[in-house]
Amino acid sequence: MKTGQKEQNLQTNCISVSQFYRISTGKMGEVKVIGSSASLFYTRVEWALKLKGVTYEYIQEDLLNKSELLLRSNPVHKKIPVLLHDDKPVAESLVILEYIDETWKGYSLLPQDPYERATARFWAKFVDEKCVIGSWQAMAAEGEAKEKAIESVQEQYAFIEKQIRGKKFFGGEQIGYLDLVMGWKTLWLNAMEEVGIMKLLDPEKFPSLHQWTENFKQIPIIQESMPPQESLVNYFQGSLNYVRSLAANKP
Amino acid sequence: MANDEVILLDFWPSMFGMRLRIALAEKEVKYESKEEDLRNKSPLLLQMNPVHKKIPVLIHNGKPICESIIAVEYIDEVWKDKAPLLPTDPYERAQARFWADYIDKKFFDSGRKIWTTKGEEQEAAKKDFIECLKVLEGALGEKPFFGGDNLGFVDVALIGFYSWFFAYETYGNFSTEAECPKFVTWAKRCMQRDSVAKSLPDQHKVLEFVQTLRKKYGIE
């Protein structure tokens, strides 16, 4: 291992995520990420960059008071995360993950085989469209609607349970793209369950997903980047209050 | 590739199915097309896409690939020697994927609302739709195609919607040519390609189809 890399690893281990700040030049280019450490979409990008050993500057965004940089970098959606590579913006977390995989060699996020790649992409889309959104909806719903929403999202999770059965990670022996996409389950889902006063994934009913979560949480790079549960609870409670206030103010 | 078995489960007015028809035509891949009756889905469809039970599904040597954008990318990767759809530069590829995602997230819904709603809701949908077209025009810039000099990933993702424009315009009472002439110029340019012209249904047939759907949903 070269001295420079040893230093880099030491620094990565010593400095906490929110303070991690370095601009590197040369082959890597200048990499910045506009994000929010409480955001599950941002965190998967952070994980990917760390797996690739890419140093970057983290730019914390105040989502209630969006910066000019964000609005300029993602004028279409005005959302985080946005990766800036030599000031060129890439938006949408799944698009960013693929960009990271293609730009920096070394650790492979996606499999090489086209069919396996299509399969990983299919499940990533499914996780975001059905599991993330479904869990949020279950969290936000009340009464009978809540019960229905919980049932509905559990049906979606059953598909994921089947996918991980018999495997250590979605990526095989090592974590990959789909593990990073599903990684939000480790903390964010717990926070949603707390805010939504619900239990979505009983370890007895979803044993394979439960085991995967335990395996995933053991990985040092993942552990380093986990925000405290309390900050996530506050984040979801805040978002929920905001959404409910919008609904209450509608004529 | 010799001895490849390629089947496409499709439905003629589907703009998502059209994406795969165009991609396969561009790559000159021989395939068998199976038309689905969506009111009576075939056992094959239910077996190949148990999660969503939707078309299109590409079946390559017995293995299904679902979700049209994912299938187009698969086609591009497998039959990589002909008519590349995604560019080689990672940044350009990211832009192409971003726009394909935008089309799926924003464009489809706004178009659908034009013929499924009335009054204020419909007016809002029209406004959204035209705004989407202008955003896409911006992304196209001065290039002949989103893919540059040739048809690319985003062109393939988007052009199928053009066959629905006559229906949108009829029910929404507006003219795309008047609102976004650059977009229409791009669409007509795409239609000059055989792969596109042969993959899109006649716009009057689509209008008839939308008429029957509206009757079925009780929208008048």
Interface residues (C-beta under 8 A of the other chain):
Chain A: V76 H85 K88 V90 A91 E92 L94 V95 I96 E98 Y99 E102 T103 P114 Y115 R117 A118 R121 F122 K125 F126 F159
Chain B: V51 H60 K63 I65 C66 E67 I70 A71 E73 Y74 E77 V78 P90 Y91 R93 A94 Q95 R97 F98 D101 Y102 V135
